[in-house]
Amino acid sequence: MAGVIRNPSRLEQRAVIQFLTAEGCRPVDIHRRMQAVYGDKSVSHTTVKNWTTMFQEGRELTKDLPRPGQAHIVASEDAIAKIDAAIRVDRRRSLRSLAEEFAVLLGTVQMVVSKKLKYRKVCSQWVPRLLTSHHKEERMGWSLNHLLRYEEEGDSFLLRIVAGDESWCHHFEPSSKTASMQWTHPGSPKPKKLKSQISAGKVMLTAFFDHEGLLLADFKEPCVNITAIHYNDTLDKLHTAIKNKRPGMLSRGVILLHDNARPHVAKIVQKALAYKRWEVLPHPSYSPDMSPCDFHLFGPLKKFLKGQRFDSDADVMASVTKWFKEQPKSFFSDGIRRLPKCVGCVSECVWRLFLTNSVACLLHNNCFI
């Protein structure tokens, strides 16, 4: 009785198919005879039929024919440089278009782009506004001025800063998916989260703080717009709060850090600040990364409020006030002391933007290098 060949190679089986095809055997008979010898290691009937057809059409080789786009051919230094140049011209190029342009396999292009060139395709980030050249020059100039002043005056400069800004506090703001994560077993049902919308009910908060703590948390009354007159009244409340909570600070001089929103730069507000003899620290347009309220205060506050549902404005104000009281003095001090580092990062990033745009103009390219 004939034995069974346990580990036949592909080339061996193709040679058998070629021989039996030359004898005039049908594909079904060839497959039956190969199964008797090779067992479950035999190729399928479809494979036998395909190779039989190729041998009948005149093919002689049993080896695989060379195909364009194999990794050892494409992944040369010249090919990698060409793919890199094509991506730099258009950063939105798809892998399929690159494969068609260079006549290579899609998987090979993916390997070159991700592993050889270390590219990652990411989505654009939504920003409030794209900065113009004037905005960049303004941010760069004021950032360097602030850093130089901090270098000269040291901590005495930071201890005089009072940061303030406005923000909405909603009656309900859904928690993020990350905050809703929970531990489950392999057999546990998949947790679901209802897609909720931010409630229409909200309260406008105006907060001011310095290195020692909160100075003022002023809530806008219903049906009252944030105008220059309203903001001027808020500054009067801030003046009283500084006088009561920080004895001697008014005589040392207050440095007010707020953004350049319309109510903040109105003439009536400028006159009131001049009368109070408060210095206003210049704040470039569209620069939330240079305001301690934006990069330090409001983020943790909104995180605390997310997922909570309030029935009225009074409940929102009570919860916000309680959160402020629970924060240690170090929390507010850290926010003020982070300012030089954030301003330094801003100046460095803006400088990189200038360099990038300069090189991009030379290369007729509008994307980052």
C-alpha positions in Angstrom: 0.0 0.0 0.0 1.4 3.4 -1.0 2.5 5.7 1.8 1.5 9.3 2.5 3.9 12.2 2.0 3.5 14.4 5.1 5.2 17.7 4.2 5.1 18.3 0.4 6.3 21.6 -0.9 4.3 23.9 -3.2 6.7 23.5 -6.0 6.6 19.7 -5.7 2.8 19.7 -6.0 2.8 22.1 -8.9 5.3 19.8 -10.7 2.9 16.9 -10.2 0.0 18.9 -11.6 2.2 19.8 -14.6 3.1 16.2 -15.2 -0.4 14.8 -14.9 -1.8 17.7 -17.1 0.7 16.7 -19.8 -0.7 13.2 -19.6 -4.2 14.5 -20.2 -5.7 14.0 -16.8 -8.7 16.0 -15.7 -8.3 18.4 -12.8 -10.8 16.4 -10.7 -8.7 13.2 -11.2 -5.5 15.0 -10.5 -6.9 16.4 -7.2 -8.2 12.9 -6.2 -4.8 11.3 -6.8 -2.9 14.0 -5.0 -5.2 13.7 -2.0 -4.5 10.0 -1.8 -0.7 10.7 -1.5 -0.5 14.1 0.3 -3.6 13.8 2.5 -4.8 17.0 4.1 -1.6 18.8 2.9 -2.8 18.6 -0.6 -3.8 21.8 -2.4 -7.4 22.5 -3.0 -9.4 21.5 -6.1 -9.6 25.2 -7.2 -5.8 25.5 -7.0 -5.4 22.4 -9.1 -7.9 23.7 -11.7 -6.1 27.1 -11.9 -2.7 25.6 -12.4 -4.0 23.1 -14.9 -5.4 25.9 -17.0 -2.1 27.8 -16.8 -0.1 24.8 -17.9 -2.5 24.1 -20.8 -2.0 27.7 -21.9 1.7 27.2 -22.2 3.2 28.1 -18.8 6.3 26.1 -18.0 7.6 27.5 -14.7 6.3 26.2 -11.4 7.8 29.1 -9.5 5.9 32.3 -8.7 6.5 35.0 -11.3 8.1 38.2 -10.1 5.5 40.9 -9.3 6.1 44.7 -9.3 6.0 46.3 -5.9 7.6 43.7 -3.8 9.0 45.1 -0.5 12.7 44.2 -1.3 12.4 46.1 -4.6 10.4 49.2 -3.5 12.0 49.8 -0.1 15.2 51.2 -1.6 16.6 54.5 -0.6 15.6 56.1 -3.9 12.0 54.8 -3.7 11.7 55.9 -0.1 13.0 59.4 -1.0 10.5 59.7 -3.8 7.5 58.7 -1.6 8.7 61.2 1.1 8.9 64.0 -1.5 5.4 63.2 -2.7 4.0 63.4 0.8 5.8 66.7 1.5 4.2 68.2 -1.5 0.7 67.2 -0.5 0.2 66.0 3.1 -3.3 64.8 2.3 -2.2 62.2 -0.2 -3.8 58.8 0.3 -1.8 55.6 0.4 -3.8 54.3 -2.6 -2.9 57.3 -4.8 0.8 56.8 -3.8 0.6 53.1 -4.7 -0.9 53.9 -8.1 1.7 56.7 -8.8 4.7 54.5 -8.1 3.2 51.2 -9.3 3.7 49.4 -6.0 1.5 47.4 -3.7 -0.7 49.2 -1.2 0.8 47.2 1.7 4.3 48.2 0.7 3.5 51.9 0.6 1.9 51.6 4.0 5.1 49.9 5.4 7.3 52.6 3.9 5.2 55.5 5.1 4.6 54.2 8.6 7.8 52.2 9.5 10.5 53.8 7.3 9.4 57.4 7.2 7.6 57.4 10.6 4.6 59.3 9.3 1.2 59.4 11.1 -2.0 60.7 9.5 -3.9 62.8 12.0 -7.0 64.9 11.8 -6.7 68.7 11.9 -7.4 70.3 15.3 -10.3 72.8 15.5 -9.0 76.2 16.7 -11.0 79.4 17.4 -9.1 81.3 14.8 -6.0 80.9 12.6 -3.4 83.4 13.6 -2.3 86.0 11.1 1.3 87.2 10.8 0.3 90.3 12.9 -1.1 88.0 15.6 2.1 85.9 15.6 4.3 89.0 15.8 2.2 90.4 18.7 2.3 87.1 20.6 6.0 86.8 20.1 6.7 90.4 21.2 4.6 90.5 24.3 5.8 87.0 25.4 9.4 88.1 25.2 8.6 91.3 27.1 6.8 89.4 29.9 9.8 86.9 30.2 12.3 89.7 30.3 10.3 91.5 33.0 10.0 88.3 35.0 13.8 87.9 34.7 14.4 91.4 36.0 11.7 91.5 38.8 11.4 87.8 39.8 8.6 86.7 42.0 7.6 90.2 42.9 6.3 90.5 39.4 4.1 87.4 39.8 2.9 88.3 43.3 1.2 91.5 41.9 -0.7 89.8 39.2 -4.5 89.4 39.4 -5.9 87.1 36.7 -9.5 87.2 35.6 -11.9 86.1 32.9 -15.5 85.0 32.2 -16.9 81.6 31.6 -20.3 79.9 31.3 -21.4 77.4 33.9 -24.3 75.2 32.6 -27.1 73.6 34.5 -26.0 70.3 33.0 -23.0 69.4 30.9 -22.5 65.7 30.1 -19.4 63.9 31.3 -16.9 62.7 28.8 -16.6 59.1 27.6 -13.3 58.8 29.4 -14.8 59.8 32.7 -17.6 57.2 32.2 -15.2 54.3 31.8 -15.8 51.4 34.2 -14.3 48.0 35.0 -16.1 45.0 33.4 -15.6 41.2 33.3 -15.2 39.3 30.0 -18.9 38.3 30.2 -20.2 41.6 31.3 -22.6 43.5 29.0 -21.0 46.4 27.1 -21.9 49.7 29.0 -23.9 52.3 27.1 -23.9 56.1 27.4 -26.7 58.3 26.2 -25.6 61.1 24.0 -26.7 64.2 25.9 -26.6 67.8 24.9 -25.4 70.7 27.0 -28.4 72.4 28.7 -29.6 75.8 27.6 -29.7 77.0 31.2 -26.4 78.6 32.2 -24.8 81.2 34.4 -22.0 83.6 33.5 -19.1 83.5 36.0 -16.5 86.2 36.3 -13.6 85.0 38.5 -10.4 86.8 39.7 -7.6 85.3 41.7 -4.0 85.9 42.6 -1.2 83.7 44.1 -2.9 83.5 47.5 -6.4 82.5 46.4 -9.7 83.5 45.0 -10.5 87.2 45.1 -13.9 87.5 43.5 -16.4 85.1 42.0 -19.1 87.3 40.4 -22.2 85.8 38.8 -24.1 87.7 36.1 -27.7 88.4 37.0 -30.4 87.1 34.6 -31.2 89.3 31.6 -28.1 91.4 32.2 -25.6 91.6 29.3 -21.8 91.7 29.8 -21.2 95.3 28.7 -18.5 97.8 29.6 -20.7 99.3 32.3 -21.3 95.8 33.8 -17.6 94.9 33.7 -16.7 98.3 35.3 -19.0 97.5 38.2 -17.3 94.1 38.5 -13.9 95.9 38.7 -15.3 98.0 41.5 -16.2 94.8 43.4 -12.8 93.5 42.7 -11.2 96.7 44.1 -13.2 96.2 47.3 -12.2 92.5 47.5 -8.5 93.3 47.1 -8.8 96.0 49.8 -10.4 93.6 52.3 -8.6 90.4 51.5 -5.1 91.7 50.5 -4.1 94.6 52.7 -1.2 96.5 51.2 -1.6 95.1 47.7 -3.3 98.3 46.3 -0.4 100.4 47.5 2.2 98.0 46.0 0.4 98.1 42.7 -2.0 95.7 41.0 -1.2 94.1 37.7 -4.4 93.0 36.0 -4.3 90.2 33.5 -7.4 89.8 31.4 -8.0 89.3 27.7 -8.9 91.9 25.2 -12.6 91.2 24.9 -14.7 94.3 24.0 -15.9 95.1 27.5 -12.3 94.8 28.8 -10.9 97.4 26.4 -13.8 99.9 26.3 -12.9 103.5 27.1 -15.0 103.6 30.3 -13.0 100.6 31.6 -9.7 102.1 30.6 -10.5 105.3 32.4 -11.6 103.4 35.5 -8.3 101.4 35.5 -6.3 104.5 35.1 -8.1 106.1 38.0 -7.4 103.0 40.1 -3.8 103.2 39.0 -3.9 99.5 38.0 -1.4 98.3 35.4 -2.9 96.1 32.7 -0.6 93.3 31.5 -0.9 93.2 27.7 -2.6 90.1 26.4 -2.3 89.2 22.7 -5.5 88.4 20.8 -6.7 84.8 20.7 -4.2 83.6 23.3 -5.9 81.4 25.9 -2.6 79.7 26.6 -1.4 83.0 28.2 -4.3 83.4 30.7 -4.2 81.4 34.0 -8.0 81.3 34.1 -8.0 79.4 30.8 -5.1 77.1 31.2 -5.5 76.4 35.0 -8.7 77.5 36.6 -11.7 76.9 34.3 -10.6 73.5 33.2 -10.7 71.8 36.6 -13.9 73.7 37.4 -15.7 72.4 34.3 -14.4 68.9 35.0 -16.0 69.1 38.4 -19.3 70.3 37.1 -19.6 67.7 34.3 -22.2 65.1 34.9 -24.0 67.1 37.6 -27.5 68.3 37.0 -28.7 71.5 38.6 -32.3 72.7 38.8 -31.6 76.5 39.1 -29.0 79.2 38.8 -28.8 79.3 42.5 -27.7 75.7 42.7 -25.0 76.3 40.1 -23.7 79.3 41.9 -23.7 77.4 45.2 -21.8 74.4 43.7 -19.2 76.7 42.1 -18.7 78.7 45.3 -18.3 75.5 47.3 -15.7 74.2 44.8 -13.7 77.4 45.1 -13.7 77.2 48.9 -12.4 73.6 48.7 -9.3 74.5 46.6 -6.1 74.9 48.6 -4.0 78.0 48.4 -1.4 76.0 46.4 -3.9 75.5 43.6 -4.1 79.2 42.9 -0.4 79.8 43.5 0.5 77.1 41.0 -1.7 78.8 38.4 0.1 82.1 38.7 3.6 80.4 38.8 2.8 78.4 35.7 2.5 81.7 33.8 6.2 82.1 32.9 6.4 78.5 31.7 3.3 78.9 29.5 4.5 82.2 28.1 7.9 80.6 27.4 6.1 77.8 25.5 4.1 80.4 23.5 7.2 82.3 22.5 9.0 79.1 21.4 5.9 77.8 19.5 5.5 81.1 17.7 9.2 81.2 16.8 8.8 77.7 15.3 5.8 79.0 13.3 7.9 81.8 11.9 10.7 79.4 10.9 8.2 77.0 9.4 6.5 79.6 7.4 9.8 81.0 6.2 11.0 77.6 4.9 7.5 76.9 3.5 7.6 80.0 1.4 11.0 79.0 0.0 9.6 75.6 -0.9 6.2 76.9 -2.1 4.6 74.8 0.5 2.1 75.7 3.2 2.5 72.8 5.6 4.8 72.1 8.4 8.2 70.6 7.7 
